[in-house]
Each structure stands twice: as C-alpha cells, then as structure tokens.
Amino acid sequence: QLHIVESGGGLVQPGGSLRLSCVVSGDSLDYYIIGWFRQVPGKEREGVSVISGSGRITYSADSVKGRFTISRDLAQNTVYLQMNSLKPEDTAVYYCYFGGTWGQGTQVTVSS
C-alpha cells in the first residue's frame, strides 16, 4: 500500500524560496511518473511539475517554469520541488501524486 507524505511548506516573503519534499513508501519511484500539484480554495487542482519514472523527463507548468525545479532521490524514495522567486500567486496547498495516491498536502503561503 502506497503512503505519501509531503513536507516543507510554510510562510515565505515574495522572492523567497522553499523546498518541498515528498516521501513515498510502498513502491519505488522509478515505476511511475510522480508529480506536484497545487490547489487554492474554490479552484481546481492544477499540475505544477512532474518527473518521469526514468527521471530523464521533467515538465513544469508555464506559470512556474524557470522558478521551480523538480528532482528526486531514489535512495531516499523522495521527490523534491525547489521553489525560487516565489510570488503571492504561488500560495496554495501543494500535493504530491504517485501511483494513484495523493498525499495530505502542505501549505505554502507567499506574503509580505
């Protein structure tokens, strides 16, 4: 059974950085695509960044390209989302999705 735990969210000023972590247990990261999504109240959950099972292919939404980087550590079975140059519009609950399972989410708030 898959279990996903996100962490690393918090309050940061505009222009700041955060690194989110997604620890997966129950399966290996190199089997499936894994992705970060985000959601604000009243809006649909949207894709942010994904990385392929091989780790060779990554994709990020236009709204975060050049600012967010997805990476993974197979030894730790962990996926990271490095978020730089954060903007108030990045405020959301960030979720990790893998193998049909969602994590519980971690809140990111960008505000001065």
Kinemage of the C-alpha trace (Angstrom):
@kinemage 1
@onewidth
@group {chain A} dominant
@subgroup {mainchain}
@vectorlist {calphas} color= white
{ca gln a 1} P 0.000 0.000 0.000
{ca leu a 2} L 1.334 3.386 -1.018
{ca his a 3} L 1.876 6.080 1.557
{ca ile a 4} L 2.853 9.628 0.631
{ca val a 5} L 3.930 12.382 2.998
{ca glu a 6} L 4.688 15.942 1.932
{ca ser a 7} L 6.584 18.479 3.993
{ca gly a 8} L 8.466 21.738 3.658
{ca gly a 9} L 5.647 24.208 3.284
{ca gly a 10} L 5.403 27.415 5.243
{ca leu a 11} L 5.202 31.180 5.111
{ca val a 12} L 7.717 32.982 2.928
{ca gln a 13} L 8.066 36.510 1.619
{ca pro a 14} L 7.750 37.271 -2.098
{ca gly a 15} L 11.011 36.483 -3.844
{ca gly a 16} L 11.901 33.847 -1.288
{ca ser a 17} L 12.470 30.117 -1.658
{ca leu a 18} L 11.148 26.884 -0.250
{ca arg a 19} L 11.911 23.235 -0.888
{ca leu a 20} L 9.076 20.770 -0.643
{ca ser a 21} L 9.695 17.079 -0.015
{ca cys a 22} L 7.515 14.113 -0.895
{ca val a 23} L 8.457 10.824 0.737
{ca val a 24} L 6.930 7.727 -0.834
{ca ser a 25} L 6.708 4.345 0.834
{ca gly a 26} L 5.281 1.159 -0.583
{ca asp a 27} L 6.705 1.354 -4.096
{ca ser a 28} L 9.753 2.559 -5.963
{ca leu a 29} L 9.804 5.969 -7.610
{ca asp a 30} L 11.216 4.588 -10.837
{ca tyr a 31} L 7.981 2.777 -11.664
{ca tyr a 32} L 5.673 5.689 -12.425
{ca ile a 33} L 5.501 9.369 -13.133
{ca ile a 34} L 5.361 11.443 -9.963
{ca gly a 35} L 4.064 14.958 -9.806
{ca trp a 36} L 3.421 18.030 -7.726
{ca phe a 37} L 0.032 19.709 -7.910
{ca arg a 38} L -1.446 22.675 -6.097
{ca gln a 39} L -4.876 23.909 -5.163
{ca val a 40} L -6.388 27.086 -3.787
{ca pro a 41} L -9.881 27.245 -2.289
{ca gly a 42} L -12.572 27.472 -4.933
{ca lys a 43} L -10.298 26.408 -7.772
{ca glu a 44} L -9.418 23.111 -9.379
{ca arg a 45} L -6.222 21.339 -8.514
{ca glu a 46} L -3.575 22.162 -11.114
{ca gly a 47} L -0.396 20.449 -12.188
{ca val a 48} L 2.871 22.148 -11.258
{ca ser a 49} L 5.741 19.819 -12.140
{ca val a 50} L 6.161 16.142 -12.979
{ca ile a 51} L 9.124 13.808 -13.401
{ca ser a 52} L 9.120 10.547 -15.328
{ca gly a 53} L 9.806 7.135 -13.846
{ca ser a 54} L 13.220 7.130 -15.501
{ca gly a 55} L 13.951 10.575 -14.105
{ca arg a 56} L 15.069 11.737 -17.547
{ca ile a 57} L 11.981 13.760 -18.415
{ca thr a 58} L 10.550 16.629 -16.422
{ca tyr a 59} L 7.774 19.062 -17.197
{ca ser a 60} L 6.657 22.203 -15.449
{ca ala a 61} L 3.660 24.446 -15.962
{ca asp a 62} L 4.329 27.727 -17.739
{ca ser a 63} L 3.462 29.636 -14.585
{ca val a 64} L 6.435 28.139 -12.719
{ca lys a 65} L 8.987 27.481 -15.475
{ca gly a 66} L 12.367 28.911 -14.650
{ca arg a 67} L 11.435 29.226 -10.963
{ca phe a 68} L 10.509 25.714 -9.802
{ca thr a 69} L 12.617 22.572 -10.232
{ca ile a 70} L 11.513 19.002 -9.608
{ca ser a 71} L 14.088 16.377 -8.690
{ca arg a 72} L 14.259 13.057 -6.928
{ca asp a 73} L 16.485 10.928 -4.726
{ca leu a 74} L 15.883 7.234 -5.394
{ca ala a 75} L 17.889 6.166 -2.364
{ca gln a 76} L 15.532 8.166 -0.151
{ca asn a 77} L 12.467 7.458 -2.347
{ca thr a 78} L 11.837 11.180 -2.161
{ca val a 79} L 10.837 13.790 -4.703
{ca tyr a 80} L 11.632 17.451 -4.177
{ca leu a 81} L 10.181 20.671 -5.503
{ca gln a 82} L 12.629 23.545 -5.248
{ca met a 83} L 10.656 26.762 -5.472
{ca asn a 84} L 12.527 30.013 -6.059
{ca ser a 85} L 11.394 33.571 -6.718
{ca leu a 86} L 8.089 32.815 -5.081
{ca lys a 87} L 5.105 35.028 -5.823
{ca pro a 88} L 1.870 35.608 -3.884
{ca glu a 89} L 0.018 33.714 -6.611
{ca asp a 90} L 2.019 30.597 -5.710
{ca thr a 91} L 0.102 30.452 -2.446
{ca ala a 92} L -1.721 27.115 -2.324
{ca val a 93} L -1.786 23.691 -0.769
{ca tyr a 94} L 0.778 21.595 -2.617
{ca tyr a 95} L 0.105 17.904 -3.150
{ca cys a 96} L 2.266 15.032 -4.310
{ca tyr a 97} L 0.699 12.393 -6.578
{ca phe a 98} L 2.143 8.964 -7.301
{ca gly a 99} L 0.697 5.651 -8.418
{ca gly a 100} L -2.912 6.740 -7.996
{ca thr a 101} L -2.376 8.079 -4.492
{ca trp a 102} L -2.389 11.642 -3.148
{ca gly a 103} L -0.527 12.907 -0.157
{ca gln a 104} L -2.191 15.041 2.500
{ca gly a 105} L -0.709 18.270 1.154
{ca thr a 106} L 1.489 21.010 2.580
{ca gln a 107} L 0.502 24.672 2.760
{ca val a 108} L 2.654 27.273 1.029
{ca thr a 109} L 1.879 30.911 1.746
{ca val a 110} L 3.741 33.711 -0.021
{ca ser a 111} L 3.058 37.019 1.648
{ca ser a 112} L 4.849 40.062 2.986
